[in-house]
Amino acid sequence: MNYQISYEKRALIELRKLDKLLAKRIIKKIRELETDPFSKDIKRLKGQPLFRLRVGDYRVLFELLEKEIKIIKVGHRKNIYDE
């Protein structure tokens, strides 16, 4: 089953702020979620309906809906969980 990827405005803004090579690497990993949203780098966040994808020192927080993966936030592991 393939999933549709969508981005919240905030996640797109955060991606644009990153170095081009890093952003490409993160986008590549996000696209891999389309076919396997439950790979080994995925963990469910406690107390939230969100999942986390690891890409080096960066994290992608996303929501898994019926046939959609909604990218909520992208950022460095040091401060991605603030808020």
PDB file with one MODEL, atoms N, CA, C and O in Angstrom:
MODEL        1
ATOM      1  N   MET A   1       0.843  -1.181   0.000  1.00  0.00           N
ATOM      2  CA  MET A   1       0.000   0.000   0.000  1.00  0.00           C
ATOM      3  C   MET A   1       0.886   1.242   0.000  1.00  0.00           C
ATOM      4  O   MET A   1       1.781   1.368   0.836  1.00  0.00           O
ATOM      5  N   ASN A   2       0.645   2.141  -0.918  1.00  0.00           N
ATOM      6  CA  ASN A   2       1.390   3.395  -0.975  1.00  0.00           C
ATOM      7  C   ASN A   2       0.630   4.495  -0.256  1.00  0.00           C
ATOM      8  O   ASN A   2      -0.596   4.580  -0.327  1.00  0.00           O
ATOM      9  N   TYR A   3       1.375   5.321   0.425  1.00  0.00           N
ATOM     10  CA  TYR A   3       0.808   6.452   1.153  1.00  0.00           C
ATOM     11  C   TYR A   3       1.096   7.740   0.398  1.00  0.00           C
ATOM     12  O   TYR A   3       2.093   7.842  -0.317  1.00  0.00           O
ATOM     13  N   GLN A   4       0.229   8.708   0.561  1.00  0.00           N
ATOM     14  CA  GLN A   4       0.408  10.044  -0.016  1.00  0.00           C
ATOM     15  C   GLN A   4       1.144  10.896   1.020  1.00  0.00           C
ATOM     16  O   GLN A   4       0.788  10.872   2.198  1.00  0.00           O
ATOM     17  N   ILE A   5       2.153  11.639   0.604  1.00  0.00           N
ATOM     18  CA  ILE A   5       2.905  12.515   1.505  1.00  0.00           C
ATOM     19  C   ILE A   5       2.369  13.934   1.379  1.00  0.00           C
ATOM     20  O   ILE A   5       2.191  14.446   0.274  1.00  0.00           O
ATOM     21  N   SER A   6       2.112  14.569   2.532  1.00  0.00           N
ATOM     22  CA  SER A   6       1.742  15.989   2.533  1.00  0.00           C
ATOM     23  C   SER A   6       2.567  16.685   3.613  1.00  0.00           C
ATOM     24  O   SER A   6       3.012  16.058   4.575  1.00  0.00           O
ATOM     25  N   TYR A   7       2.761  17.979   3.438  1.00  0.00           N
ATOM     26  CA  TYR A   7       3.597  18.758   4.351  1.00  0.00           C
ATOM     27  C   TYR A   7       2.792  19.900   4.950  1.00  0.00           C
ATOM     28  O   TYR A   7       2.031  20.571   4.253  1.00  0.00           O
ATOM     29  N   GLU A   8       2.966  20.112   6.249  1.00  0.00           N
ATOM     30  CA  GLU A   8       2.435  21.329   6.843  1.00  0.00           C
ATOM     31  C   GLU A   8       3.358  22.472   6.445  1.00  0.00           C
ATOM     32  O   GLU A   8       4.543  22.262   6.186  1.00  0.00           O
ATOM     33  N   LYS A   9       2.820  23.661   6.398  1.00  0.00           N
ATOM     34  CA  LYS A   9       3.590  24.838   5.984  1.00  0.00           C
ATOM     35  C   LYS A   9       4.854  24.991   6.833  1.00  0.00           C
ATOM     36  O   LYS A   9       5.923  25.312   6.314  1.00  0.00           O
ATOM     37  N   ARG A  10       4.723  24.764   8.113  1.00  0.00           N
ATOM     38  CA  ARG A  10       5.838  24.887   9.054  1.00  0.00           C
ATOM     39  C   ARG A  10       6.989  23.948   8.682  1.00  0.00           C
ATOM     40  O   ARG A  10       8.154  24.341   8.752  1.00  0.00           O
ATOM     41  N   ALA A  11       6.673  22.719   8.289  1.00  0.00           N
ATOM     42  CA  ALA A  11       7.708  21.752   7.915  1.00  0.00           C
ATOM     43  C   ALA A  11       8.437  22.196   6.649  1.00  0.00           C
ATOM     44  O   ALA A  11       9.655  22.044   6.547  1.00  0.00           O
ATOM     45  N   LEU A  12       7.703  22.739   5.692  1.00  0.00           N
ATOM     46  CA  LEU A  12       8.330  23.228   4.456  1.00  0.00           C
ATOM     47  C   LEU A  12       9.276  24.389   4.741  1.00  0.00           C
ATOM     48  O   LEU A  12      10.363  24.462   4.167  1.00  0.00           O
ATOM     49  N   ILE A  13       8.870  25.287   5.617  1.00  0.00           N
ATOM     50  CA  ILE A  13       9.724  26.422   5.993  1.00  0.00           C
ATOM     51  C   ILE A  13      11.007  25.913   6.648  1.00  0.00           C
ATOM     52  O   ILE A  13      12.098  26.393   6.341  1.00  0.00           O
ATOM     53  N   GLU A  14      10.872  24.941   7.550  1.00  0.00           N
ATOM     54  CA  GLU A  14      12.045  24.387   8.228  1.00  0.00           C
ATOM     55  C   GLU A  14      12.983  23.695   7.240  1.00  0.00           C
ATOM     56  O   GLU A  14      14.202  23.807   7.366  1.00  0.00           O
ATOM     57  N   LEU A  15      12.430  22.985   6.267  1.00  0.00           N
ATOM     58  CA  LEU A  15      13.265  22.325   5.251  1.00  0.00           C
ATOM     59  C   LEU A  15      14.033  23.338   4.411  1.00  0.00           C
ATOM     60  O   LEU A  15      15.199  23.115   4.084  1.00  0.00           O
ATOM     61  N   ARG A  16      13.395  24.438   4.062  1.00  0.00           N
ATOM     62  CA  ARG A  16      14.055  25.466   3.235  1.00  0.00           C
ATOM     63  C   ARG A  16      15.221  26.132   3.959  1.00  0.00           C
ATOM     64  O   ARG A  16      16.143  26.629   3.313  1.00  0.00           O
ATOM     65  N   LYS A  17      15.193  26.149   5.278  1.00  0.00           N
ATOM     66  CA  LYS A  17      16.259  26.776   6.061  1.00  0.00           C
ATOM     67  C   LYS A  17      17.519  25.912   6.124  1.00  0.00           C
ATOM     68  O   LYS A  17      18.600  26.409   6.443  1.00  0.00           O
ATOM     69  N   LEU A  18      17.382  24.628   5.823  1.00  0.00           N
ATOM     70  CA  LEU A  18      18.505  23.703   5.936  1.00  0.00           C
ATOM     71  C   LEU A  18      19.428  23.779   4.725  1.00  0.00           C
ATOM     72  O   LEU A  18      19.050  24.271   3.662  1.00  0.00           O
ATOM     73  N   ASP A  19      20.643  23.282   4.914  1.00  0.00           N
ATOM     74  CA  ASP A  19      21.603  23.132   3.825  1.00  0.00           C
ATOM     75  C   ASP A  19      20.974  22.260   2.731  1.00  0.00           C
ATOM     76  O   ASP A  19      20.268  21.298   3.032  1.00  0.00           O
ATOM     77  N   LYS A  20      21.229  22.595   1.475  1.00  0.00           N
ATOM     78  CA  LYS A  20      20.594  21.898   0.341  1.00  0.00           C
ATOM     79  C   LYS A  20      20.832  20.383   0.368  1.00  0.00           C
ATOM     80  O   LYS A  20      19.902  19.604   0.160  1.00  0.00           O
ATOM     81  N   LEU A  21      22.080  19.965   0.626  1.00  0.00           N
ATOM     82  CA  LEU A  21      22.378  18.531   0.642  1.00  0.00           C
ATOM     83  C   LEU A  21      21.642  17.816   1.765  1.00  0.00           C
ATOM     84  O   LEU A  21      21.123  16.716   1.574  1.00  0.00           O
ATOM     85  N   LEU A  22      21.599  18.437   2.926  1.00  0.00           N
ATOM     86  CA  LEU A  22      20.887  17.856   4.060  1.00  0.00           C
ATOM     87  C   LEU A  22      19.394  17.771   3.765  1.00  0.00           C
ATOM     88  O   LEU A  22      18.760  16.755   4.052  1.00  0.00           O
ATOM     89  N   ALA A  23      18.841  18.818   3.203  1.00  0.00           N
ATOM     90  CA  ALA A  23      17.414  18.829   2.863  1.00  0.00           C
ATOM     91  C   ALA A  23      17.094  17.718   1.859  1.00  0.00           C
ATOM     92  O   ALA A  23      16.070  17.046   1.986  1.00  0.00           O
ATOM     93  N   LYS A  24      17.961  17.523   0.868  1.00  0.00           N
ATOM     94  CA  LYS A  24      17.743  16.454  -0.122  1.00  0.00           C
ATOM     95  C   LYS A  24      17.763  15.083   0.544  1.00  0.00           C
ATOM     96  O   LYS A  24      16.958  14.211   0.219  1.00  0.00           O
ATOM     97  N   ARG A  25      18.697  14.904   1.484  1.00  0.00           N
ATOM     98  CA  ARG A  25      18.798  13.630   2.202  1.00  0.00           C
ATOM     99  C   ARG A  25      17.529  13.358   3.015  1.00  0.00           C
ATOM    100  O   ARG A  25      17.025  12.235   3.045  1.00  0.00           O
ATOM    101  N   ILE A  26      17.028  14.399   3.668  1.00  0.00           N
ATOM    102  CA  ILE A  26      15.811  14.264   4.470  1.00  0.00           C
ATOM    103  C   ILE A  26      14.612  13.968   3.572  1.00  0.00           C
ATOM    104  O   ILE A  26      13.792  13.108   3.895  1.00  0.00           O
ATOM    105  N   ILE A  27      14.506  14.669   2.457  1.00  0.00           N
ATOM    106  CA  ILE A  27      13.391  14.451   1.526  1.00  0.00           C
ATOM    107  C   ILE A  27      13.435  13.029   0.960  1.00  0.00           C
ATOM    108  O   ILE A  27      12.394  12.397   0.782  1.00  0.00           O
ATOM    109  N   LYS A  28      14.631  12.532   0.681  1.00  0.00           N
ATOM    110  CA  LYS A  28      14.766  11.156   0.181  1.00  0.00           C
ATOM    111  C   LYS A  28      14.220  10.162   1.203  1.00  0.00           C
ATOM    112  O   LYS A  28      13.502   9.227   0.847  1.00  0.00           O
ATOM    113  N   LYS A  29      14.563  10.368   2.477  1.00  0.00           N
ATOM    114  CA  LYS A  29      14.073   9.487   3.542  1.00  0.00           C
ATOM    115  C   LYS A  29      12.556   9.603   3.695  1.00  0.00           C
ATOM    116  O   LYS A  29      11.872   8.607   3.930  1.00  0.00           O
ATOM    117  N   ILE A  30      12.038  10.821   3.562  1.00  0.00           N
ATOM    118  CA  ILE A  30      10.590  11.023   3.657  1.00  0.00           C
ATOM    119  C   ILE A  30       9.888  10.265   2.530  1.00  0.00           C
ATOM    120  O   ILE A  30       8.852   9.639   2.756  1.00  0.00           O
ATOM    121  N   ARG A  31      10.438  10.318   1.337  1.00  0.00           N
ATOM    122  CA  ARG A  31       9.828   9.613   0.193  1.00  0.00           C
ATOM    123  C   ARG A  31       9.833   8.098   0.392  1.00  0.00           C
ATOM    124  O   ARG A  31       8.952   7.401  -0.113  1.00  0.00           O
ATOM    125  N   GLU A  32      10.818   7.594   1.123  1.00  0.00           N
ATOM    126  CA  GLU A  32      10.853   6.157   1.414  1.00  0.00           C
ATOM    127  C   GLU A  32       9.675   5.738   2.287  1.00  0.00           C
ATOM    128  O   GLU A  32       9.276   4.573   2.284  1.00  0.00           O
ATOM    129  N   LEU A  33       9.120   6.689   3.034  1.00  0.00           N
ATOM    130  CA  LEU A  33       7.960   6.398   3.881  1.00  0.00           C
ATOM    131  C   LEU A  33       6.731   6.019   3.057  1.00  0.00           C
ATOM    132  O   LEU A  33       5.853   5.308   3.546  1.00  0.00           O
ATOM    133  N   GLU A  34       6.662   6.487   1.813  1.00  0.00           N
ATOM    134  CA  GLU A  34       5.497   6.206   0.960  1.00  0.00           C
ATOM    135  C   GLU A  34       5.218   4.711   0.858  1.00  0.00           C
ATOM    136  O   GLU A  34       4.060   4.294   0.838  1.00  0.00           O
ATOM    137  N   THR A  35       6.267   3.910   0.792  1.00  0.00           N
ATOM    138  CA  THR A  35       6.088   2.470   0.641  1.00  0.00           C
ATOM    139  C   THR A  35       6.243   1.703   1.945  1.00  0.00           C
ATOM    140  O   THR A  35       5.678   0.618   2.087  1.00  0.00           O
ATOM    141  N   ASP A  36       7.005   2.247   2.915  1.00  0.00           N
ATOM    142  CA  ASP A  36       7.214   1.545   4.187  1.00  0.00           C
ATOM    143  C   ASP A  36       7.270   2.528   5.358  1.00  0.00           C
ATOM    144  O   ASP A  36       8.356   2.902   5.800  1.00  0.00           O
ATOM    145  N   PRO A  37       6.103   2.948   5.865  1.00  0.00           N
ATOM    146  CA  PRO A  37       6.103   3.906   6.973  1.00  0.00           C
ATOM    147  C   PRO A  37       6.438   3.272   8.327  1.00  0.00           C
ATOM    148  O   PRO A  37       6.399   3.955   9.351  1.00  0.00           O
ATOM    149  N   PHE A  38       6.764   1.990   8.345  1.00  0.00           N
ATOM    150  CA  PHE A  38       7.080   1.313   9.603  1.00  0.00           C
ATOM    151  C   PHE A  38       8.479   0.710   9.591  1.00  0.00           C
ATOM    152  O   PHE A  38       8.705  -0.354  10.166  1.00  0.00           O
ATOM    153  N   SER A  39       9.417   1.391   8.934  1.00  0.00           N
ATOM    154  CA  SER A  39      10.790   0.888   8.871  1.00  0.00           C
ATOM    155  C   SER A  39      11.462   0.995  10.239  1.00  0.00           C
ATOM    156  O   SER A  39      10.864   1.495  11.192  1.00  0.00           O
ATOM    157  N   LYS A  40      12.694   0.529  10.331  1.00  0.00           N
ATOM    158  CA  LYS A  40      13.389   0.459  11.624  1.00  0.00           C
ATOM    159  C   LYS A  40      13.686   1.822  12.249  1.00  0.00           C
ATOM    160  O   LYS A  40      13.840   1.907  13.467  1.00  0.00           O
ATOM    161  N   ASP A  41      13.772   2.886  11.456  1.00  0.00           N
ATOM    162  CA  ASP A  41      14.080   4.215  11.995  1.00  0.00           C
ATOM    163  C   ASP A  41      12.843   4.960  12.496  1.00  0.00           C
ATOM    164  O   ASP A  41      12.937   6.132  12.859  1.00  0.00           O
ATOM    165  N   ILE A  42      11.699   4.303  12.521  1.00  0.00           N
ATOM    166  CA  ILE A  42      10.445   4.947  12.904  1.00  0.00           C
ATOM    167  C   ILE A  42      10.074   4.547  14.326  1.00  0.00           C
ATOM    168  O   ILE A  42      10.131   3.371  14.685  1.00  0.00           O
ATOM    169  N   LYS A  43       9.695   5.535  15.130  1.00  0.00           N
ATOM    170  CA  LYS A  43       9.192   5.265  16.477  1.00  0.00           C
ATOM    171  C   LYS A  43       7.982   6.143  16.736  1.00  0.00           C
ATOM    172  O   LYS A  43       7.912   7.281  16.273  1.00  0.00           O
ATOM    173  N   ARG A  44       7.038   5.603  17.476  1.00  0.00           N
ATOM    174  CA  ARG A  44       5.867   6.381  17.881  1.00  0.00           C
ATOM    175  C   ARG A  44       6.260   7.211  19.105  1.00  0.00           C
ATOM    176  O   ARG A  44       6.928   6.710  20.009  1.00  0.00           O
ATOM    177  N   LEU A  45       5.846   8.478  19.132  1.00  0.00           N
ATOM    178  CA  LEU A  45       6.139   9.336  20.279  1.00  0.00           C
ATOM    179  C   LEU A  45       5.140   9.052  21.393  1.00  0.00           C
ATOM    180  O   LEU A  45       3.946   8.891  21.141  1.00  0.00           O
ATOM    181  N   LYS A  46       5.630   8.993  22.609  1.00  0.00           N
ATOM    182  CA  LYS A  46       4.765   8.714  23.756  1.00  0.00           C
ATOM    183  C   LYS A  46       3.823   9.882  24.015  1.00  0.00           C
ATOM    184  O   LYS A  46       4.231  11.043  24.006  1.00  0.00           O
ATOM    185  N   GLY A  47       2.566   9.555  24.244  1.00  0.00           N
ATOM    186  CA  GLY A  47       1.579  10.567  24.605  1.00  0.00           C
ATOM    187  C   GLY A  47       1.142  11.471  23.469  1.00  0.00           C
ATOM    188  O   GLY A  47       0.458  12.467  23.700  1.00  0.00           O
ATOM    189  N   GLN A  48       1.528  11.138  22.240  1.00  0.00           N
ATOM    190  CA  GLN A  48       1.157  11.955  21.077  1.00  0.00           C
ATOM    191  C   GLN A  48       0.796  11.039  19.912  1.00  0.00           C
ATOM    192  O   GLN A  48       1.249   9.896  19.860  1.00  0.00           O
ATOM    193  N   PRO A  49      -0.008  11.529  18.987  1.00  0.00           N
ATOM    194  CA  PRO A  49      -0.354  10.707  17.819  1.00  0.00           C
ATOM    195  C   PRO A  49       0.679  10.842  16.694  1.00  0.00           C
ATOM    196  O   PRO A  49       0.339  10.688  15.521  1.00  0.00           O
ATOM    197  N   LEU A  50       1.930  11.126  17.044  1.00  0.00           N
ATOM    198  CA  LEU A  50       2.977  11.384  16.050  1.00  0.00           C
ATOM    199  C   LEU A  50       4.015  10.276  16.029  1.00  0.00           C
ATOM    200  O   LEU A  50       4.184   9.531  16.994  1.00  0.00           O
ATOM    201  N   PHE A  51       4.705  10.191  14.897  1.00  0.00           N
ATOM    202  CA  PHE A  51       5.821   9.277  14.730  1.00  0.00           C
ATOM    203  C   PHE A  51       7.076  10.095  14.448  1.00  0.00           C
ATOM    204  O   PHE A  51       6.999  11.258  14.050  1.00  0.00           O
ATOM    205  N   ARG A  52       8.236   9.466  14.662  1.00  0.00           N
ATOM    206  CA  ARG A  52       9.509  10.137  14.455  1.00  0.00           C
ATOM    207  C   ARG A  52      10.367   9.341  13.482  1.00  0.00           C
ATOM    208  O   ARG A  52      10.493   8.122  13.597  1.00  0.00           O
ATOM    209  N   LEU A  53      10.954  10.049  12.524  1.00  0.00           N
ATOM    210  CA  LEU A  53      11.896   9.463  11.571  1.00  0.00           C
ATOM    211  C   LEU A  53      13.263  10.070  11.844  1.00  0.00           C
ATOM    212  O   LEU A  53      13.393  11.292  11.917  1.00  0.00           O
ATOM    213  N   ARG A  54      14.288   9.228  11.997  1.00  0.00           N
ATOM    214  CA  ARG A  54      15.659   9.707  12.215  1.00  0.00           C
ATOM    215  C   ARG A  54      16.388   9.832  10.892  1.00  0.00           C
ATOM    216  O   ARG A  54      16.356   8.927  10.058  1.00  0.00           O
ATOM    217  N   VAL A  55      17.053  10.982  10.713  1.00  0.00           N
ATOM    218  CA  VAL A  55      17.926  11.194   9.553  1.00  0.00           C
ATOM    219  C   VAL A  55      19.181  11.863  10.108  1.00  0.00           C
ATOM    220  O   VAL A  55      19.265  13.090  10.158  1.00  0.00           O
ATOM    221  N   GLY A  56      20.155  11.052  10.524  1.00  0.00           N
ATOM    222  CA  GLY A  56      21.354  11.597  11.162  1.00  0.00           C
ATOM    223  C   GLY A  56      20.972  12.294  12.459  1.00  0.00           C
ATOM    224  O   GLY A  56      20.294  11.712  13.306  1.00  0.00           O
ATOM    225  N   ASP A  57      21.411  13.549  12.617  1.00  0.00           N
ATOM    226  CA  ASP A  57      21.080  14.335  13.811  1.00  0.00           C
ATOM    227  C   ASP A  57      19.746  15.057  13.676  1.00  0.00           C
ATOM    228  O   ASP A  57      19.362  15.816  14.565  1.00  0.00           O
ATOM    229  N   TYR A  58      19.048  14.833  12.591  1.00  0.00           N
ATOM    230  CA  TYR A  58      17.768  15.514  12.354  1.00  0.00           C
ATOM    231  C   TYR A  58      16.608  14.546  12.521  1.00  0.00           C
ATOM    232  O   TYR A  58      16.749  13.337  12.337  1.00  0.00           O
ATOM    233  N   ARG A  59      15.466  15.104  12.873  1.00  0.00           N
ATOM    234  CA  ARG A  59      14.260  14.318  13.076  1.00  0.00           C
ATOM    235  C   ARG A  59      13.122  14.888  12.247  1.00  0.00           C
ATOM    236  O   ARG A  59      13.022  16.098  12.047  1.00  0.00           O
ATOM    237  N   VAL A  60      12.272  13.998  11.773  1.00  0.00           N
ATOM    238  CA  VAL A  60      11.067  14.378  11.043  1.00  0.00           C
ATOM    239  C   VAL A  60       9.898  13.839  11.858  1.00  0.00           C
ATOM    240  O   VAL A  60       9.798  12.633  12.087  1.00  0.00           O
ATOM    241  N   LEU A  61       9.020  14.727  12.292  1.00  0.00           N
ATOM    242  CA  LEU A  61       7.834  14.305  13.024  1.00  0.00           C
ATOM    243  C   LEU A  61       6.671  14.267  12.051  1.00  0.00           C
ATOM    244  O   LEU A  61       6.444  15.217  11.302  1.00  0.00           O
ATOM    245  N   PHE A  62       5.936  13.164  12.065  1.00  0.00           N
ATOM    246  CA  PHE A  62       4.825  13.032  11.125  1.00  0.00           C
ATOM    247  C   PHE A  62       3.648  12.316  11.753  1.00  0.00           C
ATOM    248  O   PHE A  62       3.770  11.609  12.754  1.00  0.00           O
ATOM    249  N   GLU A  63       2.513  12.525  11.131  1.00  0.00           N
ATOM    250  CA  GLU A  63       1.265  11.909  11.547  1.00  0.00           C
ATOM    251  C   GLU A  63       0.887  10.889  10.478  1.00  0.00           C
ATOM    252  O   GLU A  63       0.943  11.184   9.284  1.00  0.00           O
ATOM    253  N   LEU A  64       0.510   9.707  10.903  1.00  0.00           N
ATOM    254  CA  LEU A  64       0.127   8.650   9.971  1.00  0.00           C
ATOM    255  C   LEU A  64      -1.389   8.548   9.952  1.00  0.00           C
ATOM    256  O   LEU A  64      -2.013   8.125  10.926  1.00  0.00           O
ATOM    257  N   LEU A  65      -1.967   8.942   8.829  1.00  0.00           N
ATOM    258  CA  LEU A  65      -3.413   8.882   8.661  1.00  0.00           C
ATOM    259  C   LEU A  65      -3.747   7.649   7.823  1.00  0.00           C
ATOM    260  O   LEU A  65      -2.867   6.830   7.558  1.00  0.00           O
ATOM    261  N   GLU A  66      -4.990   7.506   7.408  1.00  0.00           N
ATOM    262  CA  GLU A  66      -5.406   6.295   6.705  1.00  0.00           C
ATOM    263  C   GLU A  66      -4.545   5.977   5.475  1.00  0.00           C
ATOM    264  O   GLU A  66      -3.980   4.887   5.383  1.00  0.00           O
ATOM    265  N   LYS A  67      -4.442   6.907   4.544  1.00  0.00           N
ATOM    266  CA  LYS A  67      -3.607   6.694   3.348  1.00  0.00           C
ATOM    267  C   LYS A  67      -2.694   7.887   3.118  1.00  0.00           C
ATOM    268  O   LYS A  67      -2.247   8.135   1.998  1.00  0.00           O
ATOM    269  N   GLU A  68      -2.420   8.622   4.191  1.00  0.00           N
ATOM    270  CA  GLU A  68      -1.628   9.846   4.079  1.00  0.00           C
ATOM    271  C   GLU A  68      -0.614   9.919   5.212  1.00  0.00           C
ATOM    272  O   GLU A  68      -0.895   9.545   6.350  1.00  0.00           O
ATOM    273  N   ILE A  69       0.564  10.405   4.872  1.00  0.00           N
ATOM    274  CA  ILE A  69       1.589  10.716   5.865  1.00  0.00           C
ATOM    275  C   ILE A  69       1.735  12.225   5.849  1.00  0.00           C
ATOM    276  O   ILE A  69       2.113  12.810   4.833  1.00  0.00           O
ATOM    277  N   LYS A  70       1.438  12.852   6.970  1.00  0.00           N
ATOM    278  CA  LYS A  70       1.478  14.310   7.064  1.00  0.00           C
ATOM    279  C   LYS A  70       2.729  14.719   7.835  1.00  0.00           C
ATOM    280  O   LYS A  70       2.849  14.436   9.027  1.00  0.00           O
ATOM    281  N   ILE A  71       3.660  15.387   7.154  1.00  0.00           N
ATOM    282  CA  ILE A  71       4.903  15.835   7.777  1.00  0.00           C
ATOM    283  C   ILE A  71       4.587  17.092   8.580  1.00  0.00           C
ATOM    284  O   ILE A  71       4.159  18.103   8.024  1.00  0.00           O
ATOM    285  N   ILE A  72       4.800  17.021   9.885  1.00  0.00           N
ATOM    286  CA  ILE A  72       4.441  18.101  10.794  1.00  0.00           C
ATOM    287  C   ILE A  72       5.610  19.042  11.056  1.00  0.00           C
ATOM    288  O   ILE A  72       5.458  20.263  11.029  1.00  0.00           O
ATOM    289  N   LYS A  73       6.787  18.454  11.311  1.00  0.00           N
ATOM    290  CA  LYS A  73       7.924  19.266  11.747  1.00  0.00           C
ATOM    291  C   LYS A  73       9.233  18.591  11.347  1.00  0.00           C
ATOM    292  O   LYS A  73       9.330  17.364  11.346  1.00  0.00           O
ATOM    293  N   VAL A  74      10.239  19.397  11.008  1.00  0.00           N
ATOM    294  CA  VAL A  74      11.579  18.912  10.670  1.00  0.00           C
ATOM    295  C   VAL A  74      12.564  19.762  11.453  1.00  0.00           C
ATOM    296  O   VAL A  74      12.454  20.988  11.460  1.00  0.00           O
ATOM    297  N   GLY A  75      13.538  19.122  12.122  1.00  0.00           N
ATOM    298  CA  GLY A  75      14.509  19.912  12.864  1.00  0.00           C
ATOM    299  C   GLY A  75      15.596  19.067  13.499  1.00  0.00           C
ATOM    300  O   GLY A  75      15.564  17.838  13.445  1.00  0.00           O
ATOM    301  N   HIS A  76      16.558  19.751  14.103  1.00  0.00           N
ATOM    302  CA  HIS A  76      17.675  19.097  14.785  1.00  0.00           C
ATOM    303  C   HIS A  76      17.159  18.385  16.032  1.00  0.00           C
ATOM    304  O   HIS A  76      16.226  18.855  16.682  1.00  0.00           O
ATOM    305  N   ARG A  77      17.761  17.266  16.354  1.00  0.00           N
ATOM    306  CA  ARG A  77      17.290  16.466  17.493  1.00  0.00           C
ATOM    307  C   ARG A  77      17.350  17.221  18.816  1.00  0.00           C
ATOM    308  O   ARG A  77      16.613  16.917  19.754  1.00  0.00           O
ATOM    309  N   LYS A  78      18.240  18.210  18.876  1.00  0.00           N
ATOM    310  CA  LYS A  78      18.417  18.984  20.103  1.00  0.00           C
ATOM    311  C   LYS A  78      17.161  19.775  20.477  1.00  0.00           C
ATOM    312  O   LYS A  78      16.850  19.928  21.658  1.00  0.00           O
ATOM    313  N   ASN A  79      16.441  20.278  19.470  1.00  0.00           N
ATOM    314  CA  ASN A  79      15.302  21.139  19.802  1.00  0.00           C
ATOM    315  C   ASN A  79      14.003  20.795  19.070  1.00  0.00           C
ATOM    316  O   ASN A  79      13.059  21.584  19.105  1.00  0.00           O
ATOM    317  N   ILE A  80      13.933  19.654  18.419  1.00  0.00           N
ATOM    318  CA  ILE A  80      12.720  19.292  17.674  1.00  0.00           C
ATOM    319  C   ILE A  80      11.539  19.031  18.612  1.00  0.00           C
ATOM    320  O   ILE A  80      10.390  19.249  18.228  1.00  0.00           O
ATOM    321  N   TYR A  81      11.808  18.570  19.829  1.00  0.00           N
ATOM    322  CA  TYR A  81      10.723  18.197  20.732  1.00  0.00           C
ATOM    323  C   TYR A  81      10.259  19.346  21.617  1.00  0.00           C
ATOM    324  O   TYR A  81       9.325  19.181  22.402  1.00  0.00           O
ATOM    325  N   ASP A  82      10.897  20.509  21.502  1.00  0.00           N
ATOM    326  CA  ASP A  82      10.455  21.687  22.258  1.00  0.00           C
ATOM    327  C   ASP A  82       9.102  22.125  21.726  1.00  0.00           C
ATOM    328  O   ASP A  82       8.840  21.986  20.531  1.00  0.00           O
ATOM    329  N   GLU A  83       8.270  22.629  22.549  1.00  0.00           N
ATOM    330  CA  GLU A  83       6.914  23.118  22.234  1.00  0.00           C
ATOM    331  C   GLU A  83       5.877  22.133  22.621  1.00  0.00           C
ATOM    332  O   GLU A  83       4.687  22.381  22.428  1.00  0.00           O
TER     333      GLU A  83
ENDMDL
END
